[in-house]
Amino acid sequence: MEEQVMIAALIIVGAAFACAGLGLSWLISPTKPTKDKGLTYECGVKPIGKPWIRFRPGYFVYAILFIIFDIEIVFLFPWAVATAYVMTGWFIIIEMIIFVTILLAGLAYAWKEGALSWH
């Protein structure tokens, strides 16, 4: 029972910390809008043209796919380093094979749907 109370206390303290930070930020932030504050910042140069332009969805798809496979490497690299020094058994190897298979299935689906082709 003590463990559950400690976990609940940590959740409450964490939520209170997050809410306090957001509330304090909202409370002390300046709220006087001016024309210059509404401009798009481009390295100190006055913006030319309209700031709201349309981007092709392909840019976002590539960005999302990059993040997915970048996160895969974040999980895969420490696992590979750890198993190089200590062979921990077939269970962990099978888990990683399942993990990589799921990601490859997602890549195959994106490829099949044409998300990787540049029109």
Biotite code that builds the C-alpha atoms (Angstrom):
import biotite.structure as struc

atoms = struc.array([
    struc.Atom([0.000, 0.000, 0.000], chain_id="A", res_id=1, res_name="MET", atom_name="CA", element="C"),
    struc.Atom([2.902, 2.360, 0.722], chain_id="A", res_id=2, res_name="GLU", atom_name="CA", element="C"),
    struc.Atom([4.202, 2.012, -2.826], chain_id="A", res_id=3, res_name="GLU", atom_name="CA", element="C"),
    struc.Atom([0.852, 3.048, -4.271], chain_id="A", res_id=4, res_name="GLN", atom_name="CA", element="C"),
    struc.Atom([0.715, 6.090, -2.005], chain_id="A", res_id=5, res_name="VAL", atom_name="CA", element="C"),
    struc.Atom([4.227, 7.104, -3.087], chain_id="A", res_id=6, res_name="MET", atom_name="CA", element="C"),
    struc.Atom([3.343, 6.703, -6.767], chain_id="A", res_id=7, res_name="ILE", atom_name="CA", element="C"),
    struc.Atom([0.158, 8.747, -6.302], chain_id="A", res_id=8, res_name="ALA", atom_name="CA", element="C"),
    struc.Atom([2.141, 11.432, -4.466], chain_id="A", res_id=9, res_name="ALA", atom_name="CA", element="C"),
    struc.Atom([4.697, 11.580, -7.287], chain_id="A", res_id=10, res_name="LEU", atom_name="CA", element="C"),
    struc.Atom([1.935, 11.898, -9.878], chain_id="A", res_id=11, res_name="ILE", atom_name="CA", element="C"),
    struc.Atom([0.268, 14.686, -7.889], chain_id="A", res_id=12, res_name="ILE", atom_name="CA", element="C"),
    struc.Atom([3.540, 16.549, -7.348], chain_id="A", res_id=13, res_name="VAL", atom_name="CA", element="C"),
    struc.Atom([4.452, 16.181, -11.040], chain_id="A", res_id=14, res_name="GLY", atom_name="CA", element="C"),
    struc.Atom([1.050, 17.453, -12.180], chain_id="A", res_id=15, res_name="ALA", atom_name="CA", element="C"),
    struc.Atom([1.210, 20.344, -9.696], chain_id="A", res_id=16, res_name="ALA", atom_name="CA", element="C"),
    struc.Atom([4.716, 21.244, -10.914], chain_id="A", res_id=17, res_name="PHE", atom_name="CA", element="C"),
    struc.Atom([3.566, 21.269, -14.550], chain_id="A", res_id=18, res_name="ALA", atom_name="CA", element="C"),
    struc.Atom([0.444, 23.299, -13.766], chain_id="A", res_id=19, res_name="CYS", atom_name="CA", element="C"),
    struc.Atom([2.427, 25.764, -11.646], chain_id="A", res_id=20, res_name="ALA", atom_name="CA", element="C"),
    struc.Atom([4.926, 26.298, -14.464], chain_id="A", res_id=21, res_name="GLY", atom_name="CA", element="C"),
    struc.Atom([2.197, 26.851, -17.047], chain_id="A", res_id=22, res_name="LEU", atom_name="CA", element="C"),
    struc.Atom([0.233, 29.132, -14.718], chain_id="A", res_id=23, res_name="GLY", atom_name="CA", element="C"),
    struc.Atom([3.283, 31.197, -13.799], chain_id="A", res_id=24, res_name="LEU", atom_name="CA", element="C"),
    struc.Atom([4.210, 31.520, -17.469], chain_id="A", res_id=25, res_name="SER", atom_name="CA", element="C"),
    struc.Atom([0.710, 32.706, -18.320], chain_id="A", res_id=26, res_name="TRP", atom_name="CA", element="C"),
    struc.Atom([0.676, 35.105, -15.369], chain_id="A", res_id=27, res_name="LEU", atom_name="CA", element="C"),
    struc.Atom([3.969, 36.912, -16.043], chain_id="A", res_id=28, res_name="ILE", atom_name="CA", element="C"),
    struc.Atom([4.006, 36.842, -19.854], chain_id="A", res_id=29, res_name="SER", atom_name="CA", element="C"),
    struc.Atom([3.661, 40.223, -21.592], chain_id="A", res_id=30, res_name="PRO", atom_name="CA", element="C"),
    struc.Atom([0.369, 40.621, -23.403], chain_id="A", res_id=31, res_name="THR", atom_name="CA", element="C"),
    struc.Atom([0.735, 43.890, -25.318], chain_id="A", res_id=32, res_name="LYS", atom_name="CA", element="C"),
    struc.Atom([0.524, 42.983, -28.998], chain_id="A", res_id=33, res_name="PRO", atom_name="CA", element="C"),
    struc.Atom([2.189, 45.380, -31.437], chain_id="A", res_id=34, res_name="THR", atom_name="CA", element="C"),
    struc.Atom([2.594, 45.411, -35.196], chain_id="A", res_id=35, res_name="LYS", atom_name="CA", element="C"),
    struc.Atom([6.262, 44.425, -34.966], chain_id="A", res_id=36, res_name="ASP", atom_name="CA", element="C"),
    struc.Atom([5.532, 41.478, -32.695], chain_id="A", res_id=37, res_name="LYS", atom_name="CA", element="C"),
    struc.Atom([3.131, 40.075, -35.273], chain_id="A", res_id=38, res_name="GLY", atom_name="CA", element="C"),
    struc.Atom([5.721, 40.034, -38.067], chain_id="A", res_id=39, res_name="LEU", atom_name="CA", element="C"),
    struc.Atom([7.456, 36.879, -39.189], chain_id="A", res_id=40, res_name="THR", atom_name="CA", element="C"),
    struc.Atom([11.095, 36.881, -38.083], chain_id="A", res_id=41, res_name="TYR", atom_name="CA", element="C"),
    struc.Atom([13.581, 36.100, -40.826], chain_id="A", res_id=42, res_name="GLU", atom_name="CA", element="C"),
    struc.Atom([17.067, 36.608, -39.369], chain_id="A", res_id=43, res_name="CYS", atom_name="CA", element="C"),
    struc.Atom([16.538, 40.309, -38.708], chain_id="A", res_id=44, res_name="GLY", atom_name="CA", element="C"),
    struc.Atom([15.513, 41.088, -42.299], chain_id="A", res_id=45, res_name="VAL", atom_name="CA", element="C"),
    struc.Atom([12.102, 42.567, -43.064], chain_id="A", res_id=46, res_name="LYS", atom_name="CA", element="C"),
    struc.Atom([9.903, 39.802, -44.474], chain_id="A", res_id=47, res_name="PRO", atom_name="CA", element="C"),
    struc.Atom([9.099, 39.905, -48.179], chain_id="A", res_id=48, res_name="ILE", atom_name="CA", element="C"),
    struc.Atom([5.770, 38.551, -49.365], chain_id="A", res_id=49, res_name="GLY", atom_name="CA", element="C"),
    struc.Atom([3.060, 36.790, -47.451], chain_id="A", res_id=50, res_name="LYS", atom_name="CA", element="C"),
    struc.Atom([4.156, 34.693, -44.454], chain_id="A", res_id=51, res_name="PRO", atom_name="CA", element="C"),
    struc.Atom([1.407, 32.121, -44.950], chain_id="A", res_id=52, res_name="TRP", atom_name="CA", element="C"),
    struc.Atom([2.428, 29.944, -47.851], chain_id="A", res_id=53, res_name="ILE", atom_name="CA", element="C"),
    struc.Atom([1.418, 26.373, -48.587], chain_id="A", res_id=54, res_name="ARG", atom_name="CA", element="C"),
    struc.Atom([3.955, 23.628, -48.131], chain_id="A", res_id=55, res_name="PHE", atom_name="CA", element="C"),
    struc.Atom([3.630, 20.357, -49.939], chain_id="A", res_id=56, res_name="ARG", atom_name="CA", element="C"),
    struc.Atom([2.518, 17.523, -47.621], chain_id="A", res_id=57, res_name="PRO", atom_name="CA", element="C"),
    struc.Atom([5.529, 15.547, -48.810], chain_id="A", res_id=58, res_name="GLY", atom_name="CA", element="C"),
    struc.Atom([7.806, 17.664, -46.623], chain_id="A", res_id=59, res_name="TYR", atom_name="CA", element="C"),
    struc.Atom([5.840, 16.714, -43.533], chain_id="A", res_id=60, res_name="PHE", atom_name="CA", element="C"),
    struc.Atom([5.723, 13.029, -44.474], chain_id="A", res_id=61, res_name="VAL", atom_name="CA", element="C"),
    struc.Atom([9.502, 12.959, -44.906], chain_id="A", res_id=62, res_name="TYR", atom_name="CA", element="C"),
    struc.Atom([9.955, 14.744, -41.582], chain_id="A", res_id=63, res_name="ALA", atom_name="CA", element="C"),
    struc.Atom([7.696, 12.284, -39.755], chain_id="A", res_id=64, res_name="ILE", atom_name="CA", element="C"),
    struc.Atom([9.406, 9.276, -41.346], chain_id="A", res_id=65, res_name="LEU", atom_name="CA", element="C"),
    struc.Atom([12.805, 10.706, -40.417], chain_id="A", res_id=66, res_name="PHE", atom_name="CA", element="C"),
    struc.Atom([11.733, 11.145, -36.799], chain_id="A", res_id=67, res_name="ILE", atom_name="CA", element="C"),
    struc.Atom([10.333, 7.609, -36.647], chain_id="A", res_id=68, res_name="ILE", atom_name="CA", element="C"),
    struc.Atom([13.520, 6.014, -37.931], chain_id="A", res_id=69, res_name="PHE", atom_name="CA", element="C"),
    struc.Atom([15.689, 8.370, -35.883], chain_id="A", res_id=70, res_name="ASP", atom_name="CA", element="C"),
    struc.Atom([13.887, 7.186, -32.751], chain_id="A", res_id=71, res_name="ILE", atom_name="CA", element="C"),
    struc.Atom([14.401, 3.618, -33.920], chain_id="A", res_id=72, res_name="GLU", atom_name="CA", element="C"),
    struc.Atom([18.149, 4.207, -33.877], chain_id="A", res_id=73, res_name="ILE", atom_name="CA", element="C"),
    struc.Atom([17.868, 5.708, -30.379], chain_id="A", res_id=74, res_name="VAL", atom_name="CA", element="C"),
    struc.Atom([16.419, 2.393, -29.202], chain_id="A", res_id=75, res_name="PHE", atom_name="CA", element="C"),
    struc.Atom([18.488, 0.118, -31.423], chain_id="A", res_id=76, res_name="LEU", atom_name="CA", element="C"),
    struc.Atom([21.988, 1.483, -30.751], chain_id="A", res_id=77, res_name="PHE", atom_name="CA", element="C"),
    struc.Atom([22.078, 1.026, -26.943], chain_id="A", res_id=78, res_name="PRO", atom_name="CA", element="C"),
    struc.Atom([20.563, -2.430, -27.361], chain_id="A", res_id=79, res_name="TRP", atom_name="CA", element="C"),
    struc.Atom([23.268, -3.388, -29.861], chain_id="A", res_id=80, res_name="ALA", atom_name="CA", element="C"),
    struc.Atom([26.026, -2.069, -27.589], chain_id="A", res_id=81, res_name="VAL", atom_name="CA", element="C"),
    struc.Atom([24.611, -3.882, -24.555], chain_id="A", res_id=82, res_name="ALA", atom_name="CA", element="C"),
    struc.Atom([24.220, -7.208, -26.343], chain_id="A", res_id=83, res_name="THR", atom_name="CA", element="C"),
    struc.Atom([27.737, -6.965, -27.780], chain_id="A", res_id=84, res_name="ALA", atom_name="CA", element="C"),
    struc.Atom([29.185, -7.208, -24.272], chain_id="A", res_id=85, res_name="TYR", atom_name="CA", element="C"),
    struc.Atom([26.649, -9.419, -22.529], chain_id="A", res_id=86, res_name="VAL", atom_name="CA", element="C"),
    struc.Atom([24.588, -11.965, -24.382], chain_id="A", res_id=87, res_name="MET", atom_name="CA", element="C"),
    struc.Atom([21.307, -11.713, -22.483], chain_id="A", res_id=88, res_name="THR", atom_name="CA", element="C"),
    struc.Atom([19.381, -14.500, -24.154], chain_id="A", res_id=89, res_name="GLY", atom_name="CA", element="C"),
    struc.Atom([16.973, -15.170, -26.939], chain_id="A", res_id=90, res_name="TRP", atom_name="CA", element="C"),
    struc.Atom([14.093, -13.245, -25.372], chain_id="A", res_id=91, res_name="PHE", atom_name="CA", element="C"),
    struc.Atom([15.697, -9.839, -25.925], chain_id="A", res_id=92, res_name="ILE", atom_name="CA", element="C"),
    struc.Atom([16.843, -10.749, -29.425], chain_id="A", res_id=93, res_name="ILE", atom_name="CA", element="C"),
    struc.Atom([13.317, -11.839, -30.366], chain_id="A", res_id=94, res_name="ILE", atom_name="CA", element="C"),
    struc.Atom([11.901, -8.611, -28.882], chain_id="A", res_id=95, res_name="GLU", atom_name="CA", element="C"),
    struc.Atom([14.233, -6.533, -31.040], chain_id="A", res_id=96, res_name="MET", atom_name="CA", element="C"),
    struc.Atom([13.389, -8.585, -34.131], chain_id="A", res_id=97, res_name="ILE", atom_name="CA", element="C"),
    struc.Atom([9.693, -7.897, -33.477], chain_id="A", res_id=98, res_name="ILE", atom_name="CA", element="C"),
    struc.Atom([10.424, -4.176, -32.968], chain_id="A", res_id=99, res_name="PHE", atom_name="CA", element="C"),
    struc.Atom([12.374, -3.884, -36.222], chain_id="A", res_id=100, res_name="VAL", atom_name="CA", element="C"),
    struc.Atom([9.753, -5.954, -38.079], chain_id="A", res_id=101, res_name="THR", atom_name="CA", element="C"),
    struc.Atom([6.984, -3.574, -36.985], chain_id="A", res_id=102, res_name="ILE", atom_name="CA", element="C"),
    struc.Atom([9.014, -0.597, -38.174], chain_id="A", res_id=103, res_name="LEU", atom_name="CA", element="C"),
    struc.Atom([9.813, -2.289, -41.479], chain_id="A", res_id=104, res_name="LEU", atom_name="CA", element="C"),
    struc.Atom([6.115, -3.070, -41.937], chain_id="A", res_id=105, res_name="ALA", atom_name="CA", element="C"),
    struc.Atom([5.384, 0.638, -41.445], chain_id="A", res_id=106, res_name="GLY", atom_name="CA", element="C"),
    struc.Atom([8.061, 1.545, -43.976], chain_id="A", res_id=107, res_name="LEU", atom_name="CA", element="C"),
    struc.Atom([6.666, -0.972, -46.469], chain_id="A", res_id=108, res_name="ALA", atom_name="CA", element="C"),
    struc.Atom([3.183, 0.483, -45.995], chain_id="A", res_id=109, res_name="TYR", atom_name="CA", element="C"),
    struc.Atom([4.458, 4.044, -46.537], chain_id="A", res_id=110, res_name="ALA", atom_name="CA", element="C"),
    struc.Atom([6.313, 2.884, -49.630], chain_id="A", res_id=111, res_name="TRP", atom_name="CA", element="C"),
    struc.Atom([3.234, 1.061, -50.981], chain_id="A", res_id=112, res_name="LYS", atom_name="CA", element="C"),
    struc.Atom([1.026, 4.115, -50.434], chain_id="A", res_id=113, res_name="GLU", atom_name="CA", element="C"),
    struc.Atom([3.519, 6.291, -52.356], chain_id="A", res_id=114, res_name="GLY", atom_name="CA", element="C"),
    struc.Atom([4.514, 8.426, -49.372], chain_id="A", res_id=115, res_name="ALA", atom_name="CA", element="C"),
    struc.Atom([8.177, 8.118, -50.327], chain_id="A", res_id=116, res_name="LEU", atom_name="CA", element="C"),
    struc.Atom([7.787, 9.172, -53.961], chain_id="A", res_id=117, res_name="SER", atom_name="CA", element="C"),
    struc.Atom([8.483, 12.783, -54.809], chain_id="A", res_id=118, res_name="TRP", atom_name="CA", element="C"),
    struc.Atom([5.938, 14.195, -57.260], chain_id="A", res_id=119, res_name="HIS", atom_name="CA", element="C"),
])
